[in-house]
Amino acid sequence: MPTLTAGPPDNINRLSSAVSIDRSSGSAVAVGPAAAFARAQATRTRWWVEALVILWLCWVYDAITNFAPLRLHAALSHGEGLLAAERWLGIDPELSLDRWLAGHHTLGLVVSDYYDNAHFVVTLGLLGWLWVRRADLYRPLRNSLVLMNVIGFASFWLYPVAPPRMLRADGFSDIAALTHAFGSWHTGALASAANQLAAMPSLHMAWAAWCTVVLWRLSTRAWVRGVALLYPCMTAFAVLATGNHYVLDVLAGLATLAIALLIEATILRKIRPRRVAHVTNLLRSLIPGRLNSSSQAVHER
């Protein structure tokens, strides 16, 4: 007499805690144990591919930087235009913050060091962590970071903007230069390697907000998410008070992140295999044999 083996039904029951249905899209989404399964199945991208992407971005940035001196007049004009627009809108705290910070040398040094170094250390640190520990999240977040930079570079080329610190006639000071901040891109050998006319959008702000998204995806702990929200707020203060960006630059940086995430979610994600493939792999791992015939679960005594 035919009987059902105990293995497959037991494995089927395990799916109740492994798969749920996304009612908005009708697709199956892995949760709980299945999330760990999906992470285990994700593979890291090749390190040399990531290195090539970074080298390409550096090459594009350097190419734009080489033309910056030829566009100084236009950049200064654009900077004055942004400042005038902010004054008309009543959102121009840059000069007040810059003058206040200039009167506090030690604090100015700390904020300038933060501005010059946290931008790279935090962003690249989180990117490396994702590559090593969370390959399942790495690709979409890496793609959005690359897109942000591409959008930013295009803006630097099409609409160069001098930062407030270069508008000396308006009373601004270069806080990083005055305090001799560590790793400053405004003076010394590093100054020639940086695009001084790249205020719009603020990639400092875009990268900081990207870090918030990453931490939000990595952890549900309240203190981690609190730090994630505090970080871009600190960055916004730093870029404004040191005379490196306008309020409109900060808002444009956030818009750049939003556009990059939207492109990644609506276009790039469609290029990758649908999530149903992950669920199929999950089912195959939980249930011996193939699913196309129930006869495989039936044995004759």
Backbone bond lengths (Angstrom), bond angles and torsions (degrees), N, CA, C in turn:
res aa  C-N    CA-C-N  psi(-1)  N-CA   C-N-CA  omega(-1)  CA-C   N-CA-C  phi
1 M - - - 1.465 - - 1.529 109.07 -
2 P 1.326 119.70 135.65 1.464 121.07 -176.81 1.519 112.23 -70.82
3 T 1.317 115.03 139.29 1.474 121.87 175.91 1.519 108.71 -133.80
4 L 1.319 114.80 154.07 1.459 120.25 177.36 1.521 109.00 -89.81
5 T 1.319 115.83 138.23 1.463 119.40 176.54 1.519 109.37 -72.85
6 A 1.305 115.96 154.16 1.463 120.31 -175.35 1.523 112.79 -77.61
7 G 1.383 115.79 -23.91 1.466 118.86 -173.73 1.515 114.60 -61.80
8 P 1.344 119.19 -59.25 1.466 119.79 -175.11 1.515 114.70 -58.42
9 P 1.372 119.90 -46.50 1.463 117.98 178.45 1.519 112.79 -59.80
10 D 1.348 115.72 -38.29 1.455 118.24 178.77 1.521 110.68 -62.61
11 N 1.326 115.29 -39.62 1.456 118.91 178.59 1.514 111.56 -69.43
12 I 1.357 116.36 -35.31 1.463 120.19 177.01 1.520 110.22 -60.71
13 N 1.362 116.31 -41.76 1.457 119.81 -178.79 1.520 111.58 -62.26
14 R 1.321 115.92 -29.99 1.454 118.96 -179.46 1.513 111.86 -67.66
15 L 1.328 117.48 -19.89 1.459 120.72 -178.16 1.519 112.44 -68.81
16 S 1.338 118.15 -21.50 1.461 119.80 -178.25 1.515 111.84 -61.30
17 S 1.338 116.75 -29.69 1.458 119.46 178.44 1.517 112.21 -100.53
18 A 1.331 116.41 1.79 1.458 119.78 -176.81 1.512 112.97 -108.70
19 V 1.337 118.09 -24.77 1.453 120.36 -175.40 1.517 109.65 -133.81
20 S 1.316 116.36 134.04 1.454 121.51 172.89 1.508 108.51 -126.85
21 I 1.326 116.20 168.28 1.463 120.87 -178.53 1.511 109.77 -106.81
22 D 1.343 115.69 126.24 1.454 121.58 174.16 1.524 107.40 -78.60
23 R 1.334 117.35 104.35 1.454 121.01 -173.47 1.518 112.97 -66.39
24 S 1.312 117.41 -26.31 1.464 119.38 -179.50 1.511 112.07 -71.63
25 S 1.346 117.16 -31.90 1.459 119.77 -178.50 1.513 113.07 -115.23
26 G 1.349 116.42 -14.18 1.452 119.99 -179.75 1.509 113.17 79.05
27 S 1.333 117.84 8.42 1.452 120.23 -177.76 1.518 110.27 -97.71
28 A 1.316 115.73 157.36 1.445 120.87 178.74 1.511 109.68 -84.91
29 V 1.323 115.99 137.65 1.451 121.00 -177.68 1.518 108.16 -125.52
30 A 1.319 116.46 134.47 1.447 121.07 179.61 1.521 109.81 -79.30
31 V 1.342 115.90 131.67 1.460 121.29 176.86 1.505 108.22 -134.87
32 G 1.334 116.36 166.35 1.452 120.81 177.22 1.514 112.21 57.32
33 P 1.356 118.16 -126.29 1.461 120.86 -179.34 1.520 112.50 -56.93
34 A 1.333 117.33 -31.84 1.461 119.62 -178.42 1.513 111.73 -68.48
35 A 1.337 116.82 -27.82 1.462 119.10 177.85 1.521 110.13 -64.34
36 A 1.333 115.52 -42.49 1.457 119.17 176.99 1.523 110.85 -64.37
37 F 1.340 115.60 -37.14 1.460 120.32 177.78 1.525 110.95 -61.73
38 A 1.340 115.66 -44.47 1.465 119.83 179.80 1.514 110.86 -63.07
39 R 1.335 117.47 -39.86 1.461 120.26 178.70 1.515 110.75 -64.26
40 A 1.329 115.79 -38.39 1.463 119.30 -179.88 1.517 111.56 -66.58
41 Q 1.339 116.70 -33.03 1.455 120.75 -178.75 1.526 112.40 -77.91
42 A 1.338 117.88 -23.84 1.463 120.90 -178.65 1.525 110.05 -68.30
43 T 1.310 116.45 139.89 1.456 121.29 179.44 1.522 110.21 -115.93
44 R 1.307 115.79 147.59 1.454 120.68 178.72 1.523 110.89 -69.98
45 T 1.309 115.07 147.51 1.454 119.55 172.03 1.523 107.90 -73.11
46 R 1.309 116.16 157.71 1.466 120.29 -179.34 1.526 109.91 -67.99
47 W 1.310 116.27 136.85 1.465 120.72 -175.54 1.518 111.80 -61.36
48 W 1.338 116.29 -35.58 1.466 118.19 -176.89 1.527 111.18 -71.80
49 V 1.341 117.52 -26.12 1.466 120.17 174.75 1.523 109.37 -67.29
50 E 1.333 116.08 -43.87 1.467 120.06 178.50 1.527 110.71 -63.54
51 A 1.338 115.86 -38.60 1.462 119.56 178.85 1.527 111.00 -64.20
52 L 1.326 116.68 -39.05 1.465 120.32 178.61 1.527 111.16 -65.03
53 V 1.330 116.72 -38.54 1.473 120.10 177.95 1.528 110.12 -62.09
54 I 1.343 116.41 -44.95 1.464 120.54 179.72 1.523 110.70 -63.58
55 L 1.335 117.10 -43.31 1.462 120.67 179.05 1.526 111.09 -62.63
56 W 1.326 116.72 -39.27 1.468 119.96 179.16 1.528 110.86 -64.79
57 L 1.327 116.51 -43.36 1.466 119.90 178.36 1.530 110.64 -62.96
58 C 1.331 116.94 -41.42 1.464 120.32 178.10 1.523 111.04 -63.10
59 W 1.332 117.06 -38.74 1.465 121.16 179.71 1.526 110.86 -64.90
60 V 1.337 116.65 -44.10 1.467 120.47 179.01 1.522 110.05 -63.26
61 Y 1.331 116.73 -44.93 1.466 120.67 179.49 1.522 110.74 -60.66
62 D 1.327 116.58 -44.19 1.457 120.67 -178.86 1.527 111.23 -65.13
63 A 1.337 116.83 -38.36 1.467 120.34 179.35 1.526 110.63 -62.86
64 I 1.331 116.90 -41.14 1.465 120.80 178.49 1.525 110.50 -68.53
65 T 1.331 116.43 -39.25 1.466 121.39 -179.81 1.525 111.16 -61.99
66 N 1.319 117.16 -36.44 1.461 120.51 -178.44 1.528 112.52 -62.17
67 F 1.326 116.87 -27.83 1.467 120.58 -179.86 1.535 112.87 -92.28
68 A 1.330 116.86 -5.93 1.463 120.45 -175.07 1.530 113.51 -56.71
69 P 1.349 119.61 -45.42 1.476 118.47 -178.44 1.522 113.79 -58.58
70 L 1.316 117.36 -28.25 1.461 120.67 -179.47 1.527 112.12 -74.88
71 R 1.330 116.58 -10.81 1.456 120.08 -174.50 1.520 111.57 -119.51
72 L 1.336 115.59 20.56 1.460 120.79 -176.82 1.525 111.83 -61.45
73 H 1.324 117.67 -45.08 1.460 120.37 -177.55 1.533 111.24 -60.61
74 A 1.336 115.72 -45.49 1.472 119.95 179.42 1.524 110.58 -64.22
75 A 1.336 116.90 -39.58 1.462 120.45 -178.78 1.523 111.70 -65.53
76 L 1.330 116.24 -41.18 1.468 119.47 177.94 1.525 110.94 -65.07
77 S 1.320 116.16 -39.39 1.461 120.49 177.86 1.524 110.98 -63.68
78 H 1.327 116.20 -42.68 1.459 120.17 178.63 1.532 110.98 -64.60
79 G 1.331 116.43 -38.37 1.462 119.83 178.31 1.520 111.79 -63.33
80 E 1.329 116.03 -43.80 1.470 119.81 177.25 1.528 110.86 -62.76
81 G 1.326 115.89 -36.66 1.458 120.11 179.00 1.519 112.31 -65.58
82 L 1.338 116.87 -41.94 1.464 120.56 177.74 1.522 110.88 -63.92
83 L 1.333 115.78 -43.52 1.462 119.43 -179.54 1.531 111.07 -63.68
84 A 1.337 116.05 -39.28 1.473 119.35 177.90 1.522 111.01 -65.48
85 A 1.336 116.77 -39.10 1.465 120.48 178.73 1.522 110.84 -64.62
86 E 1.331 117.42 -39.98 1.464 120.71 178.89 1.528 111.17 -66.63
87 R 1.323 116.50 -39.00 1.462 119.22 178.20 1.523 110.85 -64.14
88 W 1.318 115.33 -37.43 1.459 119.27 178.35 1.524 110.44 -67.10
89 L 1.350 116.38 -36.64 1.463 121.49 179.53 1.532 112.56 -81.71
90 G 1.308 116.47 -14.06 1.460 119.39 -178.63 1.514 113.88 78.26
91 I 1.338 117.10 28.23 1.467 121.33 179.88 1.532 109.00 -126.88
92 D 1.320 117.58 59.58 1.466 121.58 -176.21 1.534 112.02 -127.39
93 P 1.344 117.81 65.57 1.468 119.88 -179.93 1.524 113.06 -82.15
94 E 1.337 117.88 -2.03 1.467 120.66 -171.80 1.527 113.15 -56.44
95 L 1.335 117.81 -48.80 1.453 120.70 -175.67 1.527 111.60 -65.57
96 S 1.318 117.86 -42.09 1.472 121.07 178.64 1.521 111.05 -62.84
97 L 1.339 116.83 -43.96 1.465 120.61 179.14 1.524 110.93 -65.51
98 D 1.328 116.29 -41.27 1.454 121.12 -178.46 1.532 110.68 -63.96
99 R 1.316 117.44 -44.80 1.469 121.16 179.64 1.528 111.17 -66.49
100 W 1.330 116.80 -39.14 1.466 120.21 178.82 1.517 110.93 -63.98
101 L 1.354 117.03 -45.01 1.459 120.45 -178.36 1.526 111.00 -69.32
102 A 1.329 117.58 -32.49 1.466 120.63 177.79 1.523 111.45 -62.97
103 G 1.315 117.74 -26.02 1.464 121.84 178.99 1.511 113.73 -84.92
104 H 1.331 118.19 -0.89 1.471 122.49 179.39 1.528 107.68 -127.84
105 H 1.329 115.25 86.32 1.467 120.93 -170.14 1.528 112.78 -59.42
106 T 1.322 117.46 -48.71 1.469 120.01 -176.97 1.522 111.28 -62.86
107 L 1.322 116.25 -46.32 1.456 120.04 177.64 1.524 110.54 -63.98
108 G 1.320 116.45 -37.52 1.454 120.05 177.62 1.512 111.91 -62.13
109 L 1.343 116.51 -38.65 1.466 120.71 177.19 1.523 111.33 -64.61
110 V 1.336 116.13 -43.52 1.467 120.60 179.79 1.525 110.43 -63.03
111 V 1.317 116.87 -46.68 1.463 120.72 -178.93 1.534 110.50 -65.47
112 S 1.325 117.09 -38.37 1.465 120.68 179.39 1.522 110.89 -67.39
113 D 1.338 117.23 -41.16 1.470 120.34 176.31 1.526 110.34 -61.80
114 Y 1.316 115.70 -41.00 1.470 120.61 176.72 1.527 109.87 -60.95
115 Y 1.327 116.60 -47.13 1.463 121.16 -178.40 1.528 111.51 -60.65
116 D 1.319 117.02 -43.11 1.461 120.61 -174.55 1.519 113.39 -77.37
117 N 1.331 118.81 -26.50 1.464 119.88 -169.64 1.526 115.39 -116.57
118 A 1.325 118.18 -38.19 1.472 119.70 -178.16 1.526 111.24 -60.97
119 H 1.319 115.40 -33.72 1.463 122.22 179.14 1.531 111.58 -49.42
120 F 1.330 116.39 -43.80 1.462 121.36 -178.19 1.522 111.95 -89.55
121 V 1.341 116.56 -45.94 1.459 120.09 -173.50 1.525 111.73 -61.72
122 V 1.325 117.55 -48.86 1.465 120.82 -176.75 1.526 111.15 -68.64
123 T 1.329 116.64 -47.18 1.464 119.90 -176.51 1.525 111.66 -64.49
124 L 1.329 116.69 -50.43 1.467 119.84 -178.86 1.521 111.34 -68.76
125 G 1.347 116.65 -31.58 1.459 119.43 176.26 1.524 112.02 -63.46
126 L 1.327 116.55 -45.42 1.463 120.41 178.05 1.524 111.14 -66.93
127 L 1.321 116.82 -38.13 1.465 119.61 178.55 1.527 110.79 -63.03
128 G 1.338 116.25 -42.74 1.459 119.85 177.21 1.517 112.50 -64.33
129 W 1.338 116.32 -39.33 1.471 120.61 178.07 1.528 110.31 -61.53
130 L 1.321 116.22 -44.10 1.463 119.81 178.50 1.521 110.94 -60.77
131 W 1.316 116.75 -42.73 1.470 120.32 -177.76 1.525 111.50 -64.73
132 V 1.333 116.13 -38.75 1.464 120.46 -177.00 1.521 112.01 -81.33
133 R 1.344 117.23 -43.41 1.459 120.52 -169.36 1.520 115.18 -107.70
134 R 1.323 119.28 -25.31 1.455 121.07 -175.12 1.536 110.60 -133.31
135 A 1.311 114.91 68.86 1.466 119.82 -179.96 1.527 111.75 -62.19
136 D 1.344 116.89 -24.65 1.465 120.08 -179.61 1.524 111.77 -69.75
137 L 1.331 117.07 -25.84 1.466 120.97 178.28 1.525 112.48 -99.95
138 Y 1.310 116.58 -15.80 1.462 120.26 -170.11 1.521 113.46 -61.71
139 R 1.330 117.55 -50.37 1.464 119.82 -172.81 1.533 113.53 -59.29
140 P 1.334 118.89 -54.18 1.473 117.59 -178.77 1.521 113.19 -62.68
141 L 1.342 117.64 -37.64 1.453 119.60 -179.75 1.526 110.97 -73.15
142 R 1.329 116.77 -37.30 1.465 119.89 175.52 1.527 110.11 -63.36
143 N 1.337 116.28 -43.14 1.465 120.15 179.85 1.528 111.34 -60.05
144 S 1.327 116.76 -42.52 1.464 119.59 -179.96 1.524 111.01 -66.23
145 L 1.332 117.57 -35.36 1.462 120.71 177.86 1.526 110.98 -66.43
146 V 1.325 116.31 -43.10 1.469 120.22 177.84 1.524 110.19 -63.59
147 L 1.319 117.09 -43.30 1.464 120.87 179.45 1.522 111.51 -61.06
148 M 1.336 116.99 -40.85 1.459 120.72 177.91 1.520 110.88 -57.42
149 N 1.321 116.04 -44.31 1.454 119.89 -179.37 1.517 111.69 -67.31
150 V 1.326 117.36 -40.37 1.463 120.47 178.86 1.530 110.41 -62.17
151 I 1.344 116.37 -44.17 1.465 120.28 178.10 1.528 110.24 -62.79
152 G 1.339 115.84 -42.93 1.451 120.17 179.13 1.525 112.12 -62.77
153 F 1.333 116.92 -44.33 1.465 120.62 -179.85 1.531 110.84 -63.23
154 A 1.323 116.31 -39.29 1.469 119.84 178.28 1.528 110.19 -62.45
155 S 1.322 116.29 -39.74 1.464 120.26 178.33 1.525 110.92 -67.11
156 F 1.340 117.27 -40.99 1.467 120.41 178.53 1.529 110.50 -58.88
157 W 1.326 115.92 -37.46 1.459 120.49 -178.28 1.530 111.87 -75.63
158 L 1.323 115.69 -44.49 1.462 119.58 -175.36 1.521 113.20 -80.24
159 Y 1.338 116.84 -29.84 1.464 120.06 -174.77 1.530 109.33 -143.08
160 P 1.336 118.17 73.41 1.473 120.26 179.21 1.520 110.83 -64.94
161 V 1.323 115.84 137.55 1.470 121.21 -178.47 1.525 109.24 -132.78
162 A 1.319 116.11 126.37 1.462 120.58 175.08 1.524 109.48 -76.55
163 P 1.334 118.39 138.26 1.470 120.83 179.57 1.528 110.81 -71.16
164 P 1.320 117.75 164.51 1.469 121.01 -179.92 1.521 113.24 -55.80
165 R 1.340 117.94 -35.87 1.467 120.60 -177.57 1.526 112.64 -60.53
166 M 1.331 117.54 -18.30 1.463 120.44 178.25 1.525 112.03 -90.63
167 L 1.325 117.04 -5.55 1.463 121.27 178.64 1.530 108.53 -94.43
168 R 1.303 116.41 67.80 1.467 121.51 -174.52 1.529 111.73 -62.88
169 A 1.322 116.70 -32.50 1.474 119.66 -178.94 1.518 111.85 -63.96
170 D 1.348 117.20 -21.55 1.465 120.95 179.18 1.521 112.04 -89.02
171 G 1.336 116.81 -2.25 1.461 120.04 175.76 1.511 115.70 98.64
172 F 1.334 118.35 9.28 1.471 120.86 -178.67 1.530 111.38 -80.47
173 S 1.338 115.20 152.06 1.465 122.86 175.10 1.519 109.54 -119.48
174 D 1.325 116.20 150.68 1.458 121.43 174.89 1.530 107.16 -91.06
175 I 1.313 116.68 94.66 1.467 121.70 -173.66 1.527 111.50 -62.13
176 A 1.331 117.74 -41.05 1.462 120.76 -178.86 1.524 111.01 -63.15
177 A 1.326 117.02 -38.70 1.460 120.61 179.01 1.525 110.99 -72.18
178 L 1.320 117.61 -39.61 1.463 121.37 -178.51 1.526 112.41 -66.60
179 T 1.320 116.78 -34.97 1.471 121.18 -176.94 1.521 112.60 -92.49
180 H 1.335 117.05 -4.12 1.471 122.01 -177.71 1.525 110.89 55.34
181 A 1.312 115.06 52.43 1.468 121.41 -177.37 1.516 111.20 -61.43
182 F 1.333 115.10 148.17 1.461 121.24 178.72 1.531 110.03 -68.55
183 G 1.330 115.70 130.10 1.456 119.98 178.83 1.510 113.94 71.27
184 S 1.346 117.08 24.73 1.464 119.87 -178.48 1.519 111.34 -66.52
185 W 1.336 115.18 136.89 1.464 121.92 178.09 1.528 111.12 -94.34
186 H 1.324 117.51 9.01 1.460 120.94 -175.85 1.517 112.67 -99.98
187 T 1.337 117.14 -21.00 1.461 120.87 -178.25 1.524 109.62 -135.59
188 G 1.316 115.84 164.24 1.460 120.44 176.29 1.516 113.16 74.36
189 A 1.345 114.48 -158.27 1.463 120.67 -174.89 1.519 112.97 -65.71
190 L 1.340 116.58 -31.59 1.463 119.38 -177.29 1.524 112.87 -71.43
191 A 1.317 117.01 -21.23 1.469 120.33 -176.17 1.520 111.89 -61.12
192 S 1.344 116.90 -36.84 1.465 120.08 -178.62 1.519 112.29 -74.20
193 A 1.343 117.03 -17.43 1.462 120.48 -178.99 1.516 112.63 -91.26
194 A 1.319 117.22 -6.74 1.465 120.91 -177.59 1.515 110.61 -108.95
195 N 1.316 115.25 145.32 1.464 121.12 175.41 1.521 108.08 -82.05
196 Q 1.314 116.93 107.34 1.456 121.40 -176.67 1.525 112.29 -77.94
197 L 1.326 116.86 -6.83 1.469 121.19 -177.06 1.526 110.83 -113.90
198 A 1.335 115.50 40.72 1.469 120.79 -174.67 1.521 111.19 -120.70
199 A 1.326 115.99 48.98 1.465 119.35 -177.35 1.528 112.72 -78.45
200 M 1.328 117.34 -31.19 1.472 121.63 -173.67 1.526 111.38 -115.41
201 P 1.339 118.89 119.44 1.465 127.88 -5.05 1.525 110.77 -81.50
202 S 1.323 116.32 171.09 1.457 120.56 176.85 1.528 109.20 -81.02
203 L 1.344 115.97 103.72 1.461 118.55 176.62 1.524 110.86 -71.74
204 H 1.329 117.01 -22.85 1.470 118.48 171.59 1.529 109.27 -57.24
205 M 1.322 115.59 -45.65 1.464 119.47 -177.92 1.519 110.56 -71.45
206 A 1.311 117.50 -39.67 1.462 121.02 179.69 1.525 110.88 -63.36
207 W 1.332 116.66 -44.05 1.462 120.08 179.17 1.528 110.99 -65.92
208 A 1.340 116.97 -39.83 1.466 119.90 179.68 1.526 110.80 -63.88
209 A 1.333 116.95 -41.83 1.459 120.31 178.21 1.519 110.81 -67.58
210 W 1.342 116.78 -34.39 1.470 120.49 175.50 1.525 109.90 -62.10
211 C 1.322 117.64 -40.68 1.464 121.34 177.61 1.523 110.73 -61.56
212 T 1.339 116.79 -36.10 1.461 120.48 176.12 1.520 110.85 -61.82
213 V 1.323 116.84 -44.23 1.466 121.21 178.49 1.525 110.16 -61.19
214 V 1.321 116.81 -42.80 1.468 121.09 -179.05 1.522 110.65 -62.07
215 L 1.331 117.00 -50.62 1.465 120.19 -178.99 1.518 111.64 -62.92
216 W 1.330 116.16 -34.60 1.465 120.35 178.29 1.526 110.62 -65.13
217 R 1.335 116.07 -36.28 1.458 120.10 178.66 1.532 112.18 -76.23
218 L 1.318 116.28 -28.43 1.457 120.03 -175.72 1.519 113.38 -80.83
219 S 1.325 117.57 -32.02 1.463 119.54 -171.75 1.522 111.67 -143.85
220 T 1.344 114.44 148.59 1.472 120.60 173.85 1.524 111.27 -106.73
221 R 1.343 117.10 3.95 1.461 120.15 179.35 1.522 109.89 -65.92
222 A 1.318 115.94 138.75 1.464 120.76 -176.38 1.522 111.85 -62.17
223 W 1.334 117.96 -41.31 1.464 120.05 -176.26 1.523 111.20 -69.68
224 V 1.342 117.02 -34.49 1.469 120.20 177.91 1.527 110.05 -66.25
225 R 1.304 116.19 -44.41 1.459 119.46 179.62 1.524 111.27 -70.18
226 G 1.320 116.67 -29.30 1.459 119.55 174.79 1.525 111.12 -64.81
227 V 1.338 115.85 -44.40 1.464 120.62 176.13 1.523 110.20 -63.16
228 A 1.341 115.96 -39.08 1.463 120.85 -179.70 1.526 111.40 -60.77
229 L 1.318 117.37 -36.96 1.461 121.03 178.66 1.520 112.01 -79.04
230 L 1.326 117.01 -32.78 1.462 120.92 -178.84 1.524 111.55 -70.45
231 Y 1.337 117.07 -35.36 1.466 121.28 -174.49 1.536 113.36 -57.42
232 P 1.336 120.65 -51.51 1.468 118.85 178.53 1.527 113.43 -66.49
233 C 1.335 117.01 -27.38 1.471 119.53 176.47 1.528 110.24 -66.82
234 M 1.329 116.60 -42.44 1.461 120.90 176.31 1.525 110.45 -63.68
235 T 1.323 116.28 -40.09 1.464 120.50 -179.75 1.522 110.57 -65.39
236 A 1.323 117.18 -41.62 1.464 120.78 178.79 1.529 110.10 -59.75
237 F 1.327 117.05 -44.05 1.461 120.14 177.73 1.520 110.71 -62.17
238 A 1.332 117.00 -44.07 1.461 121.04 -176.99 1.522 112.16 -63.43
239 V 1.320 117.33 -44.66 1.466 119.34 -176.06 1.530 111.32 -70.65
240 L 1.324 117.19 -30.09 1.460 120.68 179.23 1.528 111.29 -79.37
241 A 1.333 116.81 -46.18 1.455 120.73 -174.88 1.524 112.97 -70.61
242 T 1.337 117.60 -29.21 1.470 120.08 179.75 1.527 112.09 -84.68
243 G 1.327 117.08 -0.96 1.455 120.57 177.48 1.508 114.31 78.42
244 N 1.330 116.66 26.13 1.460 119.53 -176.86 1.524 114.17 -101.02
245 H 1.325 117.19 -16.98 1.468 119.54 -178.69 1.522 110.80 -149.23
246 Y 1.316 113.71 159.47 1.462 122.80 174.29 1.528 108.50 -97.06
247 V 1.318 116.10 164.12 1.467 120.45 175.41 1.531 110.08 -58.80
248 L 1.323 116.78 -40.05 1.458 119.98 179.95 1.528 111.27 -65.35
249 D 1.332 117.20 -30.76 1.472 120.74 174.62 1.532 110.22 -63.58
250 V 1.333 115.03 -43.73 1.467 120.55 -179.37 1.531 110.00 -60.96
251 L 1.331 116.08 -47.01 1.465 119.99 178.85 1.524 111.18 -63.82
252 A 1.331 116.49 -37.96 1.467 120.10 178.02 1.525 110.91 -66.52
253 G 1.340 117.22 -33.68 1.460 120.25 176.61 1.518 111.69 -63.85
254 L 1.336 116.37 -42.22 1.469 120.08 176.91 1.529 110.95 -65.21
255 A 1.334 116.35 -38.41 1.464 120.33 177.93 1.524 110.69 -65.46
256 T 1.328 116.51 -36.08 1.468 120.87 178.29 1.518 110.90 -62.34
257 L 1.329 116.46 -43.28 1.468 120.13 176.31 1.521 110.70 -62.03
258 A 1.331 117.10 -45.23 1.467 120.87 -178.77 1.532 110.99 -60.12
259 I 1.325 116.57 -42.61 1.468 120.52 179.82 1.529 110.11 -65.49
260 A 1.332 117.12 -42.56 1.464 120.95 -179.69 1.527 111.00 -63.08
261 L 1.323 117.11 -43.82 1.467 120.61 178.61 1.523 111.03 -64.86
262 L 1.332 116.72 -37.37 1.460 120.67 179.21 1.523 111.20 -66.06
263 I 1.324 116.98 -43.15 1.471 120.75 178.71 1.524 109.96 -63.87
264 E 1.331 115.75 -42.65 1.462 119.14 -179.27 1.523 111.09 -63.87
265 A 1.333 116.75 -39.90 1.464 120.80 -175.90 1.524 112.56 -76.17
266 T 1.328 117.74 -33.66 1.468 120.39 -173.41 1.524 113.91 -98.52
267 I 1.321 117.55 -23.66 1.468 119.61 -175.93 1.529 111.42 -116.95
268 L 1.320 116.61 -58.57 1.464 119.36 -175.09 1.520 112.23 -66.07
269 R 1.321 117.10 -35.26 1.466 119.63 -178.60 1.523 111.69 -65.80
270 K 1.322 116.73 -29.30 1.464 119.64 179.48 1.519 112.02 -70.47
271 I 1.308 115.89 -21.41 1.459 119.55 178.73 1.514 110.60 -73.35
272 R 1.335 116.86 -31.50 1.451 120.92 179.88 1.524 110.38 -79.08
273 P 1.360 118.21 158.55 1.465 121.47 179.73 1.517 111.16 -57.44
274 R 1.330 117.40 146.69 1.448 122.65 179.73 1.519 110.08 -68.33
275 R 1.340 115.33 155.66 1.461 119.93 -177.25 1.517 112.58 -63.31
276 V 1.310 116.79 -20.82 1.466 118.45 -179.66 1.512 111.28 -61.48
277 A 1.348 116.65 -27.15 1.458 119.65 178.16 1.516 110.15 -63.91
278 H 1.326 117.40 -37.76 1.460 120.80 178.71 1.525 110.41 -66.20
279 V 1.336 116.79 -38.52 1.462 120.45 178.90 1.518 110.09 -66.75
280 T 1.333 116.51 -39.58 1.461 120.12 177.77 1.518 110.58 -60.67
281 N 1.318 116.98 -44.89 1.459 120.10 177.48 1.517 111.11 -61.88
282 L 1.328 116.76 -36.52 1.452 121.17 178.50 1.525 110.38 -64.10
283 L 1.317 116.01 -45.97 1.461 119.96 179.34 1.524 111.23 -60.23
284 R 1.319 116.15 -42.89 1.459 119.60 -178.86 1.527 111.56 -65.51
285 S 1.347 116.07 -32.04 1.461 118.57 179.22 1.522 111.76 -74.12
286 L 1.339 117.11 -27.24 1.464 120.96 -177.11 1.514 113.21 -90.07
287 I 1.326 116.60 -26.58 1.459 120.28 -175.25 1.516 109.58 -117.47
288 P 1.321 118.44 120.38 1.463 120.14 178.76 1.520 110.49 -61.69
289 G 1.317 115.12 145.02 1.459 119.57 176.70 1.500 113.17 78.08
290 R 1.327 118.82 -168.97 1.446 124.45 -178.10 1.513 110.40 -96.42
291 L 1.321 116.35 161.46 1.451 121.52 -175.40 1.515 112.96 -98.00
292 N 1.315 116.69 0.15 1.463 118.21 -172.84 1.521 113.92 -82.79
293 S 1.291 116.51 -2.40 1.460 117.41 178.77 1.515 110.26 -151.60
294 S 1.321 116.88 128.13 1.457 120.47 179.69 1.509 111.76 -77.00
295 S 1.317 116.27 -9.62 1.467 119.04 -177.20 1.511 110.94 -68.42
296 Q 1.355 116.63 -20.45 1.456 118.85 -179.15 1.514 111.40 -72.52
297 A 1.328 117.38 -18.60 1.453 120.64 178.74 1.535 112.18 -92.26
298 V 1.327 115.91 1.07 1.459 120.73 -177.56 1.523 109.27 -110.71
299 H 1.312 116.12 130.72 1.457 121.33 -179.26 1.530 108.74 -127.26
300 E 1.302 113.63 140.20 1.457 119.04 177.33 1.525 109.58 -89.61
301 R 1.314 114.30 131.48 1.476 117.96 174.82 1.520 109.54 -73.94
